[in-house]
Amino acid sequence: MMIEENKTKSKNMTLIKLLENIKFGTEVKEIGDTMEVSPIHANILVKKGIAKKV
């Protein structure tokens, strides 16, 4: 019997606008840049005052 693993990705992404410069991986994102992140990451960044939801 073979069991197939479910590898679906969540398509819920939240658009945010940065209020501060941040380092994101190897890139530096600047003030005013927009990016899509998961809802939980968006909430964390908003609470810290680093970004706002668009």
Backbone bond lengths (Angstrom), bond angles and torsions (degrees), N, CA, C in turn:
res aa  C-N    CA-C-N  psi(-1)  N-CA   C-N-CA  omega(-1)  CA-C   N-CA-C  phi
1 M - - - 1.448 - - 1.535 108.07 -
2 M 1.340 115.88 134.49 1.456 120.70 -179.33 1.524 109.29 -112.24
3 I 1.317 116.07 130.76 1.463 120.54 178.79 1.522 108.23 -104.97
4 E 1.324 115.70 126.39 1.461 120.27 -179.65 1.523 109.52 -95.10
5 E 1.320 115.65 131.48 1.462 120.83 -178.96 1.524 109.63 -82.94
6 N 1.318 115.93 137.93 1.462 121.03 178.31 1.522 108.40 -83.51
7 K 1.334 117.61 115.11 1.463 121.36 -176.80 1.525 111.43 -116.05
8 T 1.318 116.82 39.02 1.464 119.02 179.51 1.515 109.29 -79.11
9 K 1.327 115.75 146.59 1.462 121.54 179.10 1.510 109.05 -105.02
10 S 1.302 115.81 145.55 1.455 120.57 175.58 1.519 108.53 -70.83
11 K 1.308 116.40 137.55 1.458 119.74 -179.01 1.520 111.57 -101.66
12 N 1.333 116.82 9.63 1.462 120.16 178.88 1.515 108.95 -81.21
13 M 1.323 116.15 112.44 1.457 121.27 176.91 1.518 107.67 -130.30
14 T 1.310 116.37 147.92 1.458 122.12 -178.83 1.521 108.68 -116.32
15 L 1.318 116.45 133.76 1.458 121.85 178.69 1.526 108.77 -87.85
16 I 1.336 116.01 127.95 1.463 120.85 178.92 1.524 110.13 -125.84
17 K 1.330 115.48 156.46 1.465 121.90 175.44 1.521 106.95 -117.99
18 L 1.325 116.69 129.26 1.460 121.24 -175.22 1.522 112.23 -78.17
19 L 1.331 115.25 138.99 1.459 122.41 177.03 1.526 111.18 -105.82
20 E 1.338 116.95 -7.14 1.466 123.33 178.48 1.519 108.58 -140.60
21 N 1.331 116.67 158.90 1.459 120.89 172.57 1.526 108.18 -74.05
22 I 1.338 116.74 135.19 1.466 120.16 176.94 1.520 109.31 -135.98
23 K 1.320 116.33 156.37 1.453 121.18 173.14 1.519 106.70 -96.46
24 F 1.333 116.55 123.49 1.456 122.33 -176.69 1.520 107.23 -121.42
25 G 1.325 116.55 97.45 1.460 120.07 -175.05 1.520 108.84 69.67
26 T 1.330 116.83 -121.53 1.462 120.53 178.51 1.519 111.79 -97.82
27 E 1.334 117.49 -5.16 1.465 121.83 -178.48 1.525 110.84 -98.56
28 V 1.325 115.58 156.90 1.459 120.88 172.05 1.521 106.74 -109.84
29 K 1.320 116.15 119.90 1.465 121.52 177.25 1.517 107.96 -93.38
30 E 1.327 116.59 135.59 1.457 121.03 -174.95 1.521 111.82 -103.06
31 I 1.332 115.37 166.54 1.463 121.97 178.39 1.526 109.03 -56.01
32 G 1.316 116.61 133.26 1.459 121.91 178.69 1.517 114.13 93.55
33 D 1.337 118.03 -14.36 1.464 120.61 176.70 1.523 109.46 -67.31
34 T 1.329 115.94 146.90 1.458 120.17 174.64 1.520 108.34 -111.26
35 M 1.313 115.45 149.35 1.459 120.26 178.08 1.521 109.95 -153.61
36 E 1.334 115.16 156.21 1.459 121.10 178.14 1.518 108.66 -99.05
37 V 1.321 115.65 127.68 1.463 121.51 177.37 1.525 108.67 -134.85
38 S 1.314 116.00 167.92 1.462 119.52 177.76 1.527 109.24 -67.68
39 P 1.321 117.43 154.52 1.469 120.41 -177.91 1.531 113.80 -56.17
40 I 1.330 117.86 -38.40 1.469 119.27 -178.79 1.525 110.85 -67.81
41 H 1.345 117.58 -39.36 1.464 120.30 177.21 1.525 110.73 -66.95
42 A 1.327 116.62 -37.69 1.467 120.27 178.11 1.525 110.17 -61.24
43 N 1.332 117.16 -43.95 1.468 120.65 179.89 1.522 111.74 -63.04
44 I 1.324 117.28 -40.25 1.466 120.96 179.10 1.528 110.25 -63.81
45 L 1.341 117.22 -46.06 1.467 120.92 -179.00 1.524 111.77 -65.28
46 V 1.336 116.97 -36.01 1.467 120.72 178.82 1.531 109.96 -68.55
47 K 1.339 117.26 -43.85 1.470 120.57 179.90 1.522 112.07 -62.27
48 K 1.346 116.98 -34.65 1.462 121.00 179.45 1.528 112.03 -80.55
49 G 1.335 117.81 -7.28 1.459 121.01 179.18 1.513 113.90 80.23
50 I 1.329 117.11 17.14 1.458 121.60 -178.02 1.524 111.19 -87.40
51 A 1.338 116.82 -27.00 1.459 120.54 -175.92 1.522 110.07 -147.04
52 K 1.339 114.77 168.43 1.462 120.03 171.73 1.520 107.86 -132.71
53 K 1.320 116.08 149.67 1.460 120.54 179.94 1.520 109.44 -74.60
54 V 1.330 115.37 141.07 1.468 120.84 179.72 1.509 109.00 -97.91
